[in-house]
Amino acid sequence: MLFFIFELYAETLFVFTLLVSTLLFIKANKSSGILNLILCGILLGLSALIRPIAIFLPIVYIAIIFFFDKHSVTLKFIKTGILSISFLLIISLWMVRNYNEYNRFGFSAISSANLYLFNAVITQSNSTDKSTQQIEKEFNKKAINAGVSKHNNPFENAQIIENLGKEYVISNKLLFAKQHLLGMLNMYLSLGHRQLLDRLGFVTSAGGKKYSQSNFRRLLNNSTNVEINFAFWLIAFLIFCYVFALYGIFSMLKTKEYFSLLLFLGLLFYFTFLTGIGGSPRLRIPLSPFYTILAAYGFVNRLKLNFYKK
């Protein structure tokens, strides 16, 4: 997070809108008022505009309302409607723009490119001796042969690329599923330490030619002493977070704080699953506030337990 706030990426703004929307949603659960829900829906819409991965995020919030909101069924439907309308109002503005510009009432074309030119490329690279650059060139050539052109409507190109991506996934179901699971695991284990050290001006070892599913595999491979020392403290911090996050989950179950717990776990599962193969420290950023909150809760409860024992 310290690295990306100085980079021209969407993470900082996205995490801000996501966290504020989550806070408003928790406040809305404690009252029957609608203002917090309206603002929550608007911010979720803005989050989706910032990063399209959030387009299905309201499903998590709606599920929490129906299963864990303590108000009446009628009020649950009203809350769901208010949240949905507020969200749809924001994203529909962009969809109308796309219709006027490209004659397609679509939201984004990026998911098609991610499926075929990123996830499928990484999967194919990790199953062969070819680098991701070589695979990407081959896949781009296939896309051009299938009709992709810079003169086409972007949504037309996206449809062709999406079809190619689906064909690849269907033809390589088990391999794709395996890489998807490894990618999710990699997102929680990867460090990103070389990238940060490069920016800080330290000399680092060159990365591998192929996409690596885990930085741990090559941590000691030609690493400098600075890299190893820096990685050690990052690993220690991650272990601390994950161990106490698990303890925090246990503590919240014990105190029956189901609403907040299921909300955090739902958000963690959502971003973990949709991130998939492209697991990296950057993609872990939207997750980090939630598992660190759980870790802090677990750590404080552990301290309280030790204090009471004394």
C-alpha angles and dihedrals in degrees: 000000000000088000099048098048086071094047129084093247133119097240100097095050092040094053090048095054091041094052095045091049089050092050091050090048091054090049090050090055091059094055141033092235120118103208094085091049092050091051090044091054092047092051091047088054090050089048090055090050090051094046119008091210086083093063093104096036095106088068089070092051093045091051090051090051093053097044104034110020109111096212127097123287090250092054090047090058091046091051091047091050093049093049093047096046093048090050095045092047091061099044093041089064089063092042091053088050090053091049092052092045102038105011089244123113091213133131106215141348095203097093091064092052091047092052098049107021097038115019096034091043092053092045092051093045093051091051095050140040092254125106123241089251092058093047092047091054091050093048092047089053090051090050092052090048088051091057107273111148137164087235092060128094106269090237091052090054089046091055092052092047091047091053090050090049093050091049090053093048092048091049093047104033099146095041092048092048091050093050090046091056092045090049092053090049092045091055090062096041105039117100110197088208096140092056092051094045091050089055091049089055101254122140110247135185119263117264124240122275092238130058107270120220091207134020089210091072092065100026093113094032105113090325120159121236090253091055093049094047093046092047091050093059092044090052091048091051093049092049089051091050096046097044094049092041087060089048089048090054090051091049093050091049089051092051091041095238090154099153098059093036095053091044092055093042091047091053091046092051092045096055094037095053097042093046090059120147096010093068111160138143090263092058090049091064097089088051098049098077091056100046091043090053089052090046092050091049091050093046093050092048090050090052091049090051091052091047094052091048089058 
